[in-house]
Amino acid sequence: MNGTKNGECRFGSRTIAIRGDIAPAQMVKTLAHELGHVILHNPEDQTKRQIERPIAELEAESVAYVLCRELGIDSGSYIFGYIAAWAGGGEEATKALGGSASAIHRASHVVLDLLQNDLSRGVDQQVAESPARFPHAWEQELADSL
């Protein structure tokens, strides 16, 4: 990858690209972010749930936060600034986060289930089976940081 982006999700070719010149922890965070896009923002699924780019970025970065937190990677200082840049700060970001909490939770659990349980099942099946309940502690931590 060239330029300033750390990664991108390419739906047309079904690939994710990550910059090779960033720190390993940043690579993991970026991969988690792009996986959030894969699960939540496939253009073929946009008829079900249409969202604007700022919300898509808030959701993908929140998925990255949850996954990094579960993996023991401290990414909060970078993530909070990224979310604030896309969703605004304070109450605006908190409201957007609350509206997306179920989707963030579901996408996070799809990836965690794949990592922890059964890599042989497809992502589509994981998405269909993942719970969509909330809240979790991460939601309040993220909201408090914005």
N, CA, C and O of each residue as an XYZ file, in Angstrom:
584
protein
N       0.837     -1.185      0.000
C       0.000      0.000      0.000
C       0.880      1.246      0.000
O       1.931      1.284      0.640
N       0.437      2.243     -0.716
C       1.120      3.529     -0.746
C       0.240      4.574     -0.073
O      -0.949      4.349      0.149
N       0.830      5.702      0.243
C       0.052      6.795      0.807
C       0.000      6.750      2.311
O       0.859      6.158      2.965
N      -1.024      7.387      2.853
C      -1.118      7.530      4.299
C      -2.048      6.520      4.960
O      -2.043      6.392      6.185
N      -2.849      5.799      4.171
C      -3.753      4.810      4.759
C      -2.963      3.622      5.283
O      -1.993      3.182      4.665
N      -3.389      3.112      6.426
C      -2.748      1.919      6.980
C      -3.308      0.639      6.389
O      -2.638     -0.393      6.404
N      -4.518      0.689      5.874
C      -5.132     -0.498      5.306
C      -6.374     -0.145      4.537
O      -6.882      0.975      4.606
N      -6.857     -1.135      3.796
C      -8.128     -0.947      3.105
C      -8.750     -2.296      2.808
O      -8.072     -3.308      2.630
N     -10.064     -2.263      2.765
C     -10.861     -3.428      2.429
C     -11.289     -3.274      0.976
O     -11.896     -2.270      0.604
N     -10.976     -4.253      0.174
C     -11.320     -4.219     -1.257
C     -12.392     -5.269     -1.519
O     -12.100     -6.444     -1.742
N     -13.646     -4.811     -1.485
C     -14.759     -5.744     -1.628
C     -14.774     -6.416     -2.995
O     -15.098     -7.599     -3.102
N     -14.426     -5.669     -4.040
C     -14.464     -6.233     -5.388
C     -13.575     -7.450     -5.547
O     -13.974     -8.438     -6.165
N     -12.374     -7.387     -4.993
C     -11.437     -8.509     -5.094
C     -11.438     -9.394     -3.851
O     -10.703    -10.379     -3.774
N     -12.263     -9.032     -2.891
C     -12.376     -9.801     -1.636
C     -11.026     -9.921     -0.936
O     -10.626    -11.004     -0.508
N     -10.323     -8.774     -0.826
C      -9.025     -8.755     -0.175
C      -8.947     -7.596      0.812
O      -9.708     -6.631      0.740
N      -8.009     -7.728      1.726
C      -7.655     -6.661      2.650
C      -6.176     -6.384      2.436
O      -5.367     -7.309      2.370
N      -5.827     -5.108      2.327
C      -4.421     -4.711      2.180
C      -3.999     -3.951      3.429
O      -4.732     -3.088      3.912
N      -2.820     -4.270      3.952
C      -2.263     -3.617      5.140
C      -0.865     -3.119      4.786
O      -0.085     -3.833      4.156
N      -0.557     -1.894      5.195
C       0.796     -1.364      4.964
C       1.824     -2.249      5.652
O       1.600     -2.739      6.759
N       2.933     -2.443      4.996
C       3.982     -3.289      5.543
C       5.004     -2.558      6.387
O       5.874     -3.183      6.994
N       4.907     -1.223      6.432
C       5.931     -0.455      7.147
C       5.428      0.129      8.461
O       5.970      1.122      8.946
N       4.403     -0.473      9.036
C       3.895     -0.015     10.332
C       4.210     -1.068     11.392
O       4.516     -2.218     11.076
N       4.130     -0.659     12.635
C       4.444     -1.558     13.747
C       3.492     -2.765     13.756
O       2.338     -2.644     13.346
N       3.969     -3.917     14.218
C       3.114     -5.110     14.245
C       1.778     -4.904     14.973
O       0.740     -5.372     14.503
N       1.798     -4.213     16.110
C       0.534     -3.975     16.825
C      -0.410     -3.122     15.987
O      -1.623     -3.332     16.011
N       0.137     -2.160     15.246
C      -0.690     -1.328     14.368
C      -1.240     -2.161     13.211
O      -2.358     -1.920     12.754
N      -0.476     -3.124     12.740
C      -0.964     -4.025     11.695
C      -2.160     -4.829     12.186
O      -3.152     -4.983     11.473
N      -2.061     -5.336     13.404
C      -3.166     -6.108     13.982
C      -4.395     -5.222     14.144
O      -5.507     -5.633     13.814
N      -4.197     -4.005     14.652
C      -5.306     -3.080     14.825
C      -5.944     -2.754     13.491
O      -7.170     -2.711     13.382
N      -5.125     -2.524     12.477
C      -5.632     -2.198     11.147
C      -6.381     -3.379     10.550
O      -7.438     -3.198      9.945
N      -5.852     -4.576     10.710
C      -6.552     -5.763     10.228
C      -7.900     -5.900     10.923
O      -8.899     -6.209     10.274
N      -7.940     -5.673     12.231
C      -9.205     -5.748     12.970
C     -10.203     -4.718     12.437
O     -11.389     -5.016     12.295
N      -9.728     -3.523     12.147
C     -10.581     -2.466     11.586
C     -11.156     -2.916     10.239
O     -12.356     -2.791      9.997
N     -10.298     -3.436      9.376
C     -10.755     -3.853      8.046
C     -11.692     -5.047      8.133
O     -12.623     -5.154      7.334
N     -11.470     -5.942      9.079
C     -12.412     -7.049      9.281
C     -13.780     -6.523      9.715
O     -14.813     -7.079      9.342
N     -13.779     -5.450     10.505
C     -15.051     -4.818     10.857
C     -15.797     -4.366      9.617
O     -17.008     -4.558      9.513
N     -15.078     -3.765      8.671
C     -15.709     -3.370      7.408
C     -16.216     -4.588      6.643
O     -17.328     -4.566      6.115
N     -15.416     -5.650      6.578
C     -15.817     -6.857      5.847
C     -17.151     -7.378      6.374
O     -18.051     -7.699      5.598
N     -17.266     -7.457      7.677
C     -18.458     -8.042      8.286
C     -19.652     -7.101      8.238
O     -20.780     -7.545      8.027
N     -19.418     -5.809      8.430
C     -20.534     -4.870      8.578
C     -20.881     -4.053      7.343
O     -22.001     -3.553      7.247
N     -19.969     -3.902      6.402
C     -20.172     -2.887      5.365
C     -20.044     -3.395      3.936
O     -19.693     -2.628      3.039
N     -20.318     -4.653      3.715
C     -20.282     -5.203      2.376
C     -21.315     -4.476      1.512
O     -22.493     -4.445      1.866
N     -20.898     -3.892      0.389
C     -21.854     -3.153     -0.447
C     -23.055     -3.990     -0.892
O     -24.138     -3.449     -1.118
N     -22.870     -5.301     -1.018
C     -23.986     -6.165     -1.401
C     -25.047     -6.233     -0.313
O     -26.204     -6.542     -0.596
N     -24.666     -5.947      0.929
C     -25.599     -5.992      2.052
C     -26.161     -4.624      2.409
O     -26.967     -4.525      3.334
N     -25.765     -3.565      1.709
C     -26.183     -2.209      2.078
C     -27.676     -1.976      1.929
O     -28.198     -1.001      2.468
N     -28.379     -2.851      1.208
C     -29.831     -2.689      1.129
C     -30.481     -3.003      2.465
O     -31.570     -2.510      2.762
N     -29.824     -3.815      3.266
C     -30.339     -4.167      4.585
C     -30.090     -3.070      5.612
O     -30.921     -2.828      6.487
N     -28.943     -2.408      5.501
C     -28.525     -1.459      6.534
C     -27.636     -0.396      5.907
O     -26.418     -0.561      5.850
N     -28.222      0.669      5.446
C     -27.441      1.719      4.796
C     -26.905      2.683      5.841
O     -27.642      3.171      6.698
N     -25.607      2.947      5.753
C     -24.969      3.870      6.693
C     -24.005      4.784      5.945
O     -23.499      4.446      4.875
N     -23.775      5.919      6.523
C     -22.832      6.886      5.966
C     -21.408      6.520      6.391
O     -21.209      5.771      7.348
N     -20.433      7.051      5.676
C     -19.034      6.711      5.947
C     -18.587      7.028      7.376
O     -17.894      6.205      7.974
N     -18.950      8.187      7.957
C     -18.502      8.424      9.337
C     -18.948      7.329     10.307
O     -18.191      6.944     11.199
N     -20.162      6.830     10.137
C     -20.644      5.754     11.015
C     -19.927      4.451     10.691
O     -19.605      3.683     11.598
N     -19.672      4.191      9.410
C     -18.934      2.986      9.027
C     -17.541      2.985      9.653
O     -17.070      1.950     10.126
N     -16.885      4.140      9.657
C     -15.549      4.224     10.256
C     -15.612      4.088     11.775
O     -14.755      3.441     12.376
N     -16.615      4.691     12.392
C     -16.809      4.532     13.839
C     -17.000      3.058     14.178
O     -16.404      2.557     15.132
N     -17.821      2.368     13.407
C     -18.079      0.952     13.676
C     -16.834      0.100     13.481
O     -16.504     -0.717     14.341
N     -16.142      0.280     12.368
C     -14.953     -0.532     12.101
C     -13.873     -0.288     13.147
O     -13.217     -1.226     13.599
N     -13.689      0.973     13.532
C     -12.656      1.277     14.529
C     -13.063      0.782     15.911
O     -12.207      0.405     16.711
N     -14.347      0.780     16.191
C     -14.821      0.235     17.469
C     -14.636     -1.274     17.516
O     -14.297     -1.823     18.565
N     -14.853     -1.946     16.398
C     -14.567     -3.378     16.316
C     -13.082     -3.601     16.585
O     -12.713     -4.519     17.318
N     -12.234     -2.767     15.997
C     -10.789     -2.878     16.235
C     -10.470     -2.703     17.712
O      -9.631     -3.419     18.259
N     -11.138     -1.750     18.361
C     -10.905     -1.521     19.791
C     -11.257     -2.769     20.598
O     -10.476     -3.208     21.442
N     -12.421     -3.334     20.340
C     -12.859     -4.523     21.088
C     -11.890     -5.675     20.857
O     -11.475     -6.338     21.808
N     -11.530     -5.914     19.615
C     -10.637     -7.037     19.315
C      -9.256     -6.832     19.914
O      -8.687     -7.763     20.485
N      -8.708     -5.628     19.792
C      -7.395     -5.359     20.391
C      -7.445     -5.507     21.903
O      -6.528     -6.057     22.512
N      -8.506     -5.022     22.495
C      -8.656     -5.151     23.950
C      -8.656     -6.621     24.359
O      -8.004     -6.999     25.333
N      -9.391     -7.453     23.609
C      -9.454     -8.886     23.911
C      -8.108     -9.573     23.690
O      -7.799    -10.562     24.354
N      -7.311     -9.056     22.765
C      -6.005     -9.635     22.468
C      -4.885     -9.049     23.321
O      -3.731     -9.459     23.196
N      -5.218     -8.094     24.185
C      -4.226     -7.491     25.066
C      -3.359     -6.443     24.394
O      -2.245     -6.181     24.846
N      -3.852     -5.842     23.321
C      -3.107     -4.799     22.606
C      -3.682     -3.447     22.987
O      -4.874     -3.201     22.802
N      -2.840     -2.571     23.519
C      -3.285     -1.231     23.906
C      -3.341     -0.357     22.662
O      -2.308      0.024     22.113
N      -4.542     -0.045     22.227
C      -4.711      0.754     21.015
C      -5.597      1.961     21.257
O      -5.917      2.697     20.324
N      -5.990      2.169     22.495
C      -6.959      3.206     22.816
C      -6.564      4.599     22.396
O      -7.405      5.336     21.880
N      -5.328      4.991     22.594
C      -4.953      6.372     22.281
C      -5.107      6.665     20.802
O      -5.523      7.769     20.449
N      -4.796      5.742     19.935
C      -4.964      5.935     18.497
C      -6.449      5.852     18.120
O      -6.952      6.693     17.376
N      -7.130      4.852     18.628
C      -8.523      4.597     18.256
C      -9.440      5.732     18.674
O     -10.306      6.141     17.900
N      -9.268      6.244     19.875
C     -10.175      7.294     20.347
C     -10.084      8.537     19.465
O     -11.099      9.165     19.164
N      -8.882      8.886     19.059
C      -8.721     10.031     18.170
C      -9.334      9.787     16.803
O      -9.935     10.687     16.217
N      -9.185      8.581     16.298
C      -9.742      8.231     14.992
C     -11.260      8.314     15.022
O     -11.879      8.877     14.120
N     -11.851      7.749     16.064
C     -13.315      7.779     16.182
C     -13.808      9.214     16.320
O     -14.783      9.605     15.678
N     -13.139      9.989     17.149
C     -13.547     11.384     17.333
C     -13.449     12.164     16.029
O     -14.281     13.030     15.762
N     -12.438     11.864     15.213
C     -12.279     12.560     13.934
C     -13.433     12.251     12.985
O     -13.848     13.120     12.218
N     -13.952     11.038     13.027
C     -15.037     10.659     12.130
C     -16.420     10.945     12.708
O     -17.329     11.330     11.973
N     -16.585     10.762     14.008
C     -17.931     10.844     14.592
C     -18.125     12.068     15.469
O     -19.187     12.232     16.071
N     -17.134     12.916     15.550
C     -17.247     14.046     16.459
C     -16.869     13.594     17.855
O     -16.531     12.429     18.068
N     -16.923     14.484     18.774
C     -16.576     14.136     20.148
C     -17.796     14.184     21.040
O     -18.900     14.508     20.603
N     -17.575     13.860     22.286
C     -18.597     13.989     23.311
C     -19.893     13.287     22.998
O     -19.907     12.125     22.591
N     -21.000     14.013     23.196
C     -22.331     13.408     23.069
C     -22.629     12.920     21.664
O     -23.305     11.905     21.497
N     -22.142     13.617     20.655
C     -22.384     13.194     19.267
C     -21.788     11.810     19.011
O     -22.449     10.939     18.444
N     -20.546     11.613     19.428
C     -19.897     10.324     19.237
C     -20.534      9.250     20.113
O     -20.695      8.107     19.685
N     -20.889      9.615     21.321
C     -21.529      8.654     22.231
C     -22.858      8.187     21.658
O     -23.176      6.999     21.721
N     -23.637      9.108     21.100
C     -24.921      8.752     20.494
C     -24.705      7.825     19.299
O     -25.407      6.825     19.153
N     -23.738      8.154     18.448
C     -23.440      7.314     17.290
C     -22.975      5.933     17.733
O     -23.372      4.926     17.148
N     -22.151      5.883     18.747
C     -21.659      4.621     19.283
C     -22.812      3.777     19.813
O     -22.872      2.573     19.563
N     -23.719      4.403     20.539
C     -24.876      3.677     21.068
C     -25.748      3.112     19.966
O     -26.262      2.000     20.086
N     -25.919      3.871     18.892
C     -26.724      3.400     17.772
C     -26.091      2.258     17.011
O     -26.787      1.509     16.327
N     -24.788      2.114     17.118
C     -24.057      1.067     16.406
C     -23.596     -0.066     17.315
O     -22.949     -1.004     16.849
N     -23.910      0.004     18.577
C     -23.372     -0.951     19.553
C     -23.686     -2.395     19.191
O     -22.817     -3.260     19.299
N     -24.891     -2.662     18.772
C     -25.263     -4.037     18.443
C     -24.444     -4.565     17.265
O     -23.981     -5.705     17.292
N     -24.265     -3.748     16.240
C     -23.480     -4.164     15.080
C     -22.014     -4.375     15.468
O     -21.388     -5.339     15.028
N     -21.473     -3.487     16.280
C     -20.082     -3.606     16.732
C     -19.897     -4.897     17.526
O     -18.931     -5.634     17.329
N     -20.817     -5.145     18.402
C     -20.767     -6.358     19.230
C     -20.805     -7.613     18.356
O     -20.011     -8.536     18.539
N     -21.732     -7.628     17.413
C     -21.895     -8.795     16.542
C     -20.622     -9.035     15.736
O     -20.127    -10.160     15.686
N     -20.089     -7.995     15.107
C     -18.892     -8.150     14.285
C     -17.694     -8.592     15.121
O     -16.910     -9.435     14.687
N     -17.553     -8.029     16.311
C     -16.449     -8.415     17.204
C     -16.533     -9.885     17.559
O     -15.526    -10.593     17.575
N     -17.737    -10.333     17.842
C     -17.899    -11.736     18.217
C     -17.697    -12.683     17.043
O     -17.256    -13.815     17.238
N     -18.007    -12.248     15.838
C     -17.730    -13.081     14.669
C     -16.233    -13.364     14.607
O     -15.826    -14.516     14.453
N     -15.414    -12.328     14.725
C     -13.966    -12.503     14.638
C     -13.447    -13.301     15.827
O     -12.643    -14.217     15.655
N     -13.897    -12.962     17.029
C     -13.428    -13.698     18.210
C     -13.821    -15.171     18.142
O     -13.035    -16.043     18.510
N     -15.030    -15.446     17.674
C     -15.449    -16.843     17.524
C     -14.567    -17.571     16.518
O     -14.194    -18.725     16.732
N     -14.236    -16.898     15.427
C     -13.349    -17.518     14.439
C     -11.973    -17.788     15.032
O     -11.383    -18.837     14.770
N     -11.459    -16.862     15.821
C     -10.150    -17.036     16.426
C     -10.142    -18.109     17.511
O      -9.181    -18.869     17.635
N     -11.201    -18.166     18.285
C     -11.213    -19.017     19.476
C     -11.822    -20.391     19.260
O     -11.434    -21.344     19.935
N     -12.749    -20.516     18.352
C     -13.529    -21.744     18.316
C     -13.350    -22.576     17.058
O     -12.749    -23.649     17.098
N     -13.859    -22.094     15.967
C     -14.003    -22.970     14.821
C     -13.684    -22.226     13.534
O     -14.543    -21.546     12.971
N     -12.455    -22.357     13.074
C     -12.046    -21.683     11.847
C     -12.619    -22.354     10.603
O     -12.516    -21.807      9.505
N     -13.224    -23.537     10.759
C     -13.730    -24.242      9.587
C     -15.085    -23.726      9.124
O     -15.466    -23.953      7.976
N     -15.821    -23.034      9.993
C     -17.112    -22.476      9.580
C     -16.879    -21.152      8.877
O     -15.956    -20.420      9.236
N     -17.682    -20.836      7.901
C     -17.526    -19.608      7.143
C     -17.970    -18.384      7.922
O     -18.714    -18.486      8.898
N     -17.503    -17.224      7.477
C     -17.871    -15.963      8.118
C     -19.373    -15.734      8.035
O     -19.974    -15.268      9.003
N     -19.997    -16.052      6.893
C     -21.448    -15.846      6.755
C     -22.220    -16.611      7.821
O     -23.183    -16.090      8.383
N     -21.805    -17.842      8.105
C     -22.463    -18.628      9.143
C     -22.197    -18.025     10.513
O     -23.094    -17.992     11.355
N     -20.974    -17.546     10.754
C     -20.638    -16.914     12.024
C     -21.498    -15.676     12.251
O     -21.998    -15.459     13.355
N     -21.672    -14.862     11.206
C     -22.479    -13.649     11.326
C     -23.913    -14.010     11.676
O     -24.514    -13.377     12.544
N     -24.464    -15.008     11.020
C     -25.851    -15.405     11.258
C     -26.067    -15.922     12.673
O     -27.149    -15.751     13.235
N     -25.054    -16.551     13.254
C     -25.206    -17.165     14.563
C     -24.804    -16.281     15.728
O     -25.095    -16.616     16.876
N     -24.141    -15.156     15.466
C     -23.624    -14.321     16.540
C     -24.736    -13.585     17.266
O     -25.683    -13.109     16.639
N     -24.625    -13.487     18.601
C     -25.640    -12.767     19.368
C     -25.580    -11.279     19.089
O     -24.525    -10.746     18.743
N     -26.709    -10.611     19.240
C     -26.773     -9.163     19.008
C     -27.287     -8.474     20.263
O     -28.202     -7.655     20.191
N     -26.711     -8.796     21.397
C     -27.166     -8.189     22.650
C     -26.086     -7.264     23.204
O     -24.910     -7.403     22.869
N     -26.484     -6.336     24.038
C     -25.583     -5.345     24.610
C     -26.127     -4.896     25.938
O     -27.239     -5.313     26.261
N     -25.490     -4.117     26.720
C     -24.178     -3.506     26.537
C     -23.069     -4.354     27.136
O     -23.328     -5.305     27.873
N     -21.863     -4.009     26.822
C     -20.666     -4.601     27.411
C     -19.814     -3.481     27.978
O     -20.040     -2.308     27.681
N     -18.853     -3.835     28.776
C     -18.009     -2.837     29.429
C     -17.272     -1.964     28.425
O     -17.057     -0.781     28.688
N     -16.882     -2.514     27.286
C     -16.117     -1.733     26.309
C     -16.909     -0.535     25.814
O     -16.325      0.508     25.520
N     -18.231     -0.663     25.716
C     -19.046      0.430     25.189
C     -18.916      1.665     26.074
O     -18.749      2.776     25.570
N     -18.992      1.478     27.384
C     -18.872      2.609     28.304
C     -17.458      3.158     28.299
O     -17.273      4.375     28.340
N     -16.438      2.275     28.248
C     -15.053      2.736     28.196
C     -14.817      3.612     26.972
O     -14.184      4.664     27.064
N     -15.324      3.179     25.843
C     -15.152      3.937     24.608
C     -15.886      5.268     24.686
O     -15.336      6.299     24.300
N     -17.100      5.259     25.172
C     -17.887      6.483     25.293
C     -17.227      7.462     26.258
O     -17.216      8.667     26.005
N     -16.682      6.960     27.352
C     -16.033      7.825     28.339
C     -14.771      8.488     27.787
O     -14.376      9.559     28.248
N     -14.143      7.853     26.804
C     -12.904      8.364     26.247
C     -13.111      9.406     25.161
O     -12.164     10.087     24.766
N     -14.325      9.537     24.679
C     -14.584     10.465     23.563
C     -14.993     11.833     24.037
O     -15.244     12.720     23.222
